[in-house]
Structures are given as structure tokens and as C-alpha cells.
Amino acid sequence: MSKLNLEKVVDLAGGQRALADKISERMQLEKPLKQGHVWGWLNRYSFGITAEYVIAACEVINYQISPHQLRPDIYPHPHDGLPSHLREVA
């Protein structure tokens, strides 16, 4: 996990609270994420963003940061987790 990439996602989303709100809305979460969740990803957890929220986080910033850049342990190939229209054609 690159903390720098997660910080970029937070900035692109408009801050920690904005990212939490946008992920919650995107995923239609019954129990919304709080700003504290995002803070924990940045400061507490060595792996960064929790796996279940990676795709939604990338979606809310229009994939300016890819799932691979956020969690290469889960998305080992650079195109993993990207929608088909964003994958490079080999």
C-alpha cells in the first residue's frame, strides 16, 4: 500500500469526510462510513484502505488512482479492478 496514493485519493475526493460520504453513497451503505474510518486507513492500518472499499474509492475519483495503486496486495496486476473501458488494449 502506498500511503501517498491514499492521500491523493483523499485530496481528489475533497477530504477525509468527503471520501467517507462518497463511498457510503456509492455503496449505499446502511451504516455510513465516518471520517474516522478514513483517518484509520491513513494512520492506523499498515495495509491502508480496507479491501471492501477499494473499488468504490477509485470510482468516486473516476479512477484517477487505480485499485492496483491503492492495494497491490489485492490487485497485483495494474489493470486489476479497472472497468473494461479503462483497461489498456495489449
TORVO-575068 format. One record per residue (C-alpha): y, x, z; residue in one letter. Coordinates in nm, 4 decimals, padded with zeros to 6 digits. Each point is the difference from the previous one (the first is absolute). Example, Ala and Ser with C-alpha at 12.3 -4.5 7.8 and 13.67 -1.06 7.14 Angstrom:
REM TORVO-575068
<rec><north>-00.4500</north><east>01.2300</east><up>00.7800</up><r>A</r></rec>
<rec><north>00.3440</north><east>00.1370</east><up>-00.0660</up><r>S</r></rec>
//
This chain:
REM TORVO-575068
<rec><north>00.0000</north><east>00.0000</east><up>00.0000</up><r>M</r></rec>
<rec><north>00.3419</north><east>00.1209</east><up>-00.0842</up><r>S</r></rec>
<rec><north>00.2518</north><east>-00.1106</east><up>00.2587</up><r>K</r></rec>
<rec><north>00.2696</north><east>00.0755</east><up>-00.2547</up><r>L</r></rec>
<rec><north>-00.1458</north><east>-00.2573</east><up>-00.2411</up><r>N</r></rec>
<rec><north>-00.0162</north><east>-00.2620</east><up>00.2733</up><r>L</r></rec>
<rec><north>00.3618</north><east>00.0760</east><up>00.0902</up><r>E</r></rec>
<rec><north>00.0891</north><east>-00.0541</east><up>-00.3676</up><r>K</r></rec>
<rec><north>-00.1748</north><east>-00.3378</east><up>00.0033</up><r>V</r></rec>
<rec><north>00.1955</north><east>-00.0981</east><up>00.3104</up><r>V</r></rec>
<rec><north>00.3277</north><east>00.1068</east><up>-00.1629</up><r>D</r></rec>
<rec><north>-00.0777</north><east>-00.1777</east><up>-00.3276</up><r>L</r></rec>
<rec><north>-00.0868</north><east>-00.3189</east><up>00.1890</up><r>A</r></rec>
<rec><north>00.3270</north><east>00.0091</east><up>00.1926</up><r>G</r></rec>
<rec><north>-00.1204</north><east>00.1273</east><up>00.3368</up><r>G</r></rec>
<rec><north>-00.2867</north><east>-00.0481</east><up>00.2408</up><r>Q</r></rec>
<rec><north>00.0704</north><east>-00.3638</east><up>00.0804</up><r>R</r></rec>
<rec><north>00.0526</north><east>-00.0870</east><up>-00.3652</up><r>A</r></rec>
<rec><north>-00.3313</north><east>00.1617</east><up>-00.0951</up><r>L</r></rec>
<rec><north>-00.1829</north><east>-00.1877</east><up>00.2752</up><r>A</r></rec>
<rec><north>00.1587</north><east>-00.3291</east><up>-00.1098</up><r>D</r></rec>
<rec><north>-00.0735</north><east>00.0582</east><up>-00.3693</up><r>K</r></rec>
<rec><north>-00.3634</north><east>00.0937</east><up>00.0622</up><r>I</r></rec>
<rec><north>-00.0433</north><east>-00.3035</east><up>00.2257</up><r>S</r></rec>
<rec><north>00.1467</north><east>-00.2271</east><up>-00.2658</up><r>E</r></rec>
<rec><north>-00.1998</north><east>00.1572</east><up>-00.2827</up><r>R</r></rec>
<rec><north>-00.3260</north><east>-00.0341</east><up>00.1916</up><r>M</r></rec>
<rec><north>00.0945</north><east>-00.3382</east><up>00.1492</up><r>Q</r></rec>
<rec><north>-00.0968</north><east>00.1247</east><up>00.3438</up><r>L</r></rec>
<rec><north>-00.0444</north><east>-00.2592</east><up>00.2698</up><r>E</r></rec>
<rec><north>00.1116</north><east>00.2568</east><up>00.2570</up><r>K</r></rec>
<rec><north>00.2799</north><east>00.2001</east><up>-00.1659</up><r>P</r></rec>
<rec><north>00.0312</north><east>00.3744</east><up>00.0300</up><r>L</r></rec>
<rec><north>00.2758</north><east>00.1276</east><up>00.2230</up><r>K</r></rec>
<rec><north>00.2279</north><east>00.2986</east><up>-00.0443</up><r>Q</r></rec>
<rec><north>-00.2073</north><east>00.1675</east><up>00.2702</up><r>G</r></rec>
<rec><north>-00.3055</north><east>00.0015</east><up>-00.2255</up><r>H</r></rec>
<rec><north>00.1882</north><east>00.2011</east><up>-00.2592</up><r>V</r></rec>
<rec><north>00.1358</north><east>00.2308</east><up>00.2694</up><r>W</r></rec>
<rec><north>-00.3587</north><east>00.0609</east><up>00.1125</up><r>G</r></rec>
<rec><north>-00.1070</north><east>00.0896</east><up>-00.3527</up><r>W</r></rec>
<rec><north>00.2805</north><east>00.2545</east><up>-00.0145</up><r>L</r></rec>
<rec><north>-00.0254</north><east>00.1435</east><up>00.3495</up><r>N</r></rec>
<rec><north>-00.3247</north><east>-00.0808</east><up>00.1727</up><r>R</r></rec>
<rec><north>-00.2871</north><east>-00.0090</east><up>-00.2455</up><r>Y</r></rec>
<rec><north>-00.1108</north><east>00.3197</east><up>-00.1724</up><r>S</r></rec>
<rec><north>-00.1327</north><east>-00.1995</east><up>-00.2962</up><r>F</r></rec>
<rec><north>00.3303</north><east>-00.1819</east><up>-00.0601</up><r>G</r></rec>
<rec><north>00.0039</north><east>-00.3535</east><up>-00.1293</up><r>I</r></rec>
<rec><north>-00.2968</north><east>-00.2155</east><up>00.0928</up><r>T</r></rec>
<rec><north>-00.2429</north><east>-00.0376</east><up>-00.2909</up><r>A</r></rec>
<rec><north>00.0319</north><east>-00.3782</east><up>-00.0258</up><r>E</r></rec>
<rec><north>00.3741</north><east>00.0221</east><up>-00.0740</up><r>Y</r></rec>
<rec><north>00.0099</north><east>00.2818</east><up>-00.2569</up><r>V</r></rec>
<rec><north>-00.0121</north><east>-00.2147</east><up>-00.3149</up><r>I</r></rec>
<rec><north>00.2545</north><east>-00.2506</east><up>00.1318</up><r>A</r></rec>
<rec><north>00.2375</north><east>00.2819</east><up>00.0961</up><r>A</r></rec>
<rec><north>-00.0252</north><east>00.1424</east><up>-00.3504</up><r>C</r></rec>
<rec><north>00.0505</north><east>-00.3439</east><up>-00.1541</up><r>E</r></rec>
<rec><north>00.3222</north><east>-00.0675</east><up>00.1904</up><r>V</r></rec>
<rec><north>00.1524</north><east>00.3191</east><up>-00.1385</up><r>I</r></rec>
<rec><north>-00.1368</north><east>-00.0626</east><up>-00.3509</up><r>N</r></rec>
<rec><north>-00.2419</north><east>00.2918</east><up>00.0250</up><r>Y</r></rec>
<rec><north>00.2749</north><east>00.2628</east><up>00.0118</up><r>Q</r></rec>
<rec><north>-00.2439</north><east>00.1672</east><up>00.2411</up><r>I</r></rec>
<rec><north>-00.3687</north><east>-00.0452</east><up>-00.0834</up><r>S</r></rec>
<rec><north>-00.2885</north><east>-00.0865</east><up>00.2320</up><r>P</r></rec>
<rec><north>-00.1357</north><east>00.3500</east><up>-00.0702</up><r>H</r></rec>
<rec><north>00.3255</north><east>00.1542</east><up>00.1224</up><r>Q</r></rec>
<rec><north>-00.0118</north><east>-00.2049</east><up>00.3219</up><r>L</r></rec>
<rec><north>-00.3697</north><east>00.0290</east><up>00.0839</up><r>R</r></rec>
<rec><north>-00.1879</north><east>00.2509</east><up>-00.2166</up><r>P</r></rec>
<rec><north>-00.2927</north><east>-00.0271</east><up>00.2419</up><r>D</r></rec>
<rec><north>-00.0516</north><east>-00.3615</east><up>-00.1114</up><r>I</r></rec>
<rec><north>00.1358</north><east>00.0265</east><up>-00.3555</up><r>Y</r></rec>
<rec><north>-00.1175</north><east>00.3476</east><up>-00.1080</up><r>P</r></rec>
<rec><north>00.0763</north><east>-00.0315</east><up>-00.3719</up><r>H</r></rec>
<rec><north>00.3694</north><east>-00.0192</east><up>-00.0993</up><r>P</r></rec>
<rec><north>-00.0592</north><east>-00.3346</east><up>-00.1752</up><r>H</r></rec>
<rec><north>-00.2013</north><east>-00.1624</east><up>00.2781</up><r>D</r></rec>
<rec><north>00.1592</north><east>-00.3164</east><up>00.1295</up><r>G</r></rec>
<rec><north>00.2452</north><east>-00.0319</east><up>-00.2871</up><r>L</r></rec>
<rec><north>00.0116</north><east>-00.3177</east><up>-00.2074</up><r>P</r></rec>
<rec><north>-00.1477</north><east>00.0503</east><up>-00.3472</up><r>S</r></rec>
<rec><north>00.3375</north><east>-00.0114</east><up>-00.1762</up><r>H</r></rec>
<rec><north>00.1168</north><east>00.3064</east><up>00.1987</up><r>L</r></rec>
<rec><north>-00.3057</north><east>00.2168</east><up>-00.0582</up><r>R</r></rec>
<rec><north>00.0407</north><east>00.2795</east><up>-00.2520</up><r>E</r></rec>
<rec><north>-00.2114</north><east>-00.0310</east><up>-00.3095</up><r>V</r></rec>
<rec><north>-00.2106</north><east>00.3116</east><up>-00.0447</up><r>A</r></rec>
//
